[in-house]
Amino acid sequence: MDYLTNTLGVEANIESWEGAERLPYYLINRYNFKKVFLDGIACLFMKPKGELETLTAIKKHITNVRKAEALPVVLELSGITARRRKSLIEARIPFVSPEIQIYLPFLGVSLNERYTSVKILSETLMPSSQLLFFYYLCQNEPELYTSEIADILGFSAMQISRAVKQLTALSLVSSRKDGVRKVIYSQESRSELFERAKQNLLNPVRKRVYAECRTLPSGLPFAGYSALSELTMLGDSQIETFAFFGKASDLIATDTLVDDSKQVEVEIWRYDPLLLSRHSGVIDTLSLIASLPTDDDERVEQSIDRLLKTLWGVDCG
């Protein structure tokens, strides 16, 4: 099951399945069975001993297997044609074909090789990975349960698993199992982890646009240098900057600053800038730092340094 672990970031544990004894002989003769736990979720893998039969026959076989044990049944295939793949997906029959496709609708997963190679192997953090990492740094706890973090951040089981996989692959955290629950931890200090992760951080700002104040949605938090000014002694920025999490088309905005007496800068974010914020009306400290452009202004660098010292010493802001 290494391909599932490597591709999805889930822990796959295999057990022998005693229920096979309750199956008709023709099924035992046609398939090998095993019980698999994917991050604690049980299912049955059914691998054909010979060529795969017709779709109608497969449906009948799966129905009979589920009579022996009411668990999701997954076809384990060494190869699959495009036509067969299409028919299985249309019938919502779960299957796994290494290096080709993984279709597990009971987990909300439909991934092919091209998709996962882009998402999993990148050294730049995914939005979910960055949020998980920043949340871990904010808590000042040596160990955290990923299931609890997923609930707080609104992540699916797949999102949290892939985020943990990327963070562990980059050696930013380690993970282990506590019973059926997954724990992330690190022996390094929060400041050491953040410094080492700087080269991997994702700029959470997707795009910058300009809009008139009167057209802005209410409640947008300060971002950019405006946020830095709110959190430190840095003077007011030349133009107010706000963060927006949504579609650019939802804003009445332009790519050009025409009148700084009427317009403000709006950063369109890749993730919710208020998820980790503990200061009303301001984005969270770590995401702010990740969003700021490289700046040679000594005042800005000093402000960031003071902000981080406060963060590591007292609280996450």
Secondary structure as GFF3:
##gff-version 3
##sequence-region A 1 317
A	DSSP	alpha_helix	2	8	.	.	.	ID=ss1
A	DSSP	beta_strand	12	15	.	.	.	ID=ss2
A	DSSP	three_ten_helix	18	22	.	.	.	ID=ss3
A	DSSP	alpha_helix	25	30	.	.	.	ID=ss4
A	DSSP	beta_strand	31	38	.	.	.	ID=ss5
A	DSSP	beta_strand	41	48	.	.	.	ID=ss6
A	DSSP	alpha_helix	55	68	.	.	.	ID=ss7
A	DSSP	beta_strand	73	76	.	.	.	ID=ss8
A	DSSP	alpha_helix	82	90	.	.	.	ID=ss9
A	DSSP	beta_strand	95	97	.	.	.	ID=ss10
A	DSSP	beta_strand	101	104	.	.	.	ID=ss11
A	DSSP	three_ten_helix	105	107	.	.	.	ID=ss12
A	DSSP	beta_strand	109	112	.	.	.	ID=ss13
A	DSSP	alpha_helix	113	120	.	.	.	ID=ss14
A	DSSP	alpha_helix	127	139	.	.	.	ID=ss15
A	DSSP	beta_strand	143	145	.	.	.	ID=ss16
A	DSSP	alpha_helix	146	153	.	.	.	ID=ss17
A	DSSP	alpha_helix	157	169	.	.	.	ID=ss18
A	DSSP	beta_strand	174	178	.	.	.	ID=ss19
A	DSSP	beta_strand	181	185	.	.	.	ID=ss20
A	DSSP	alpha_helix	190	197	.	.	.	ID=ss21
A	DSSP	three_ten_helix	198	200	.	.	.	ID=ss22
A	DSSP	beta_strand	205	212	.	.	.	ID=ss23
A	DSSP	three_ten_helix	213	215	.	.	.	ID=ss24
A	DSSP	alpha_helix	224	231	.	.	.	ID=ss25
A	DSSP	beta_strand	241	244	.	.	.	ID=ss26
A	DSSP	three_ten_helix	248	250	.	.	.	ID=ss27
A	DSSP	beta_strand	263	269	.	.	.	ID=ss28
A	DSSP	alpha_helix	285	291	.	.	.	ID=ss29
A	DSSP	alpha_helix	298	313	.	.	.	ID=ss30
###
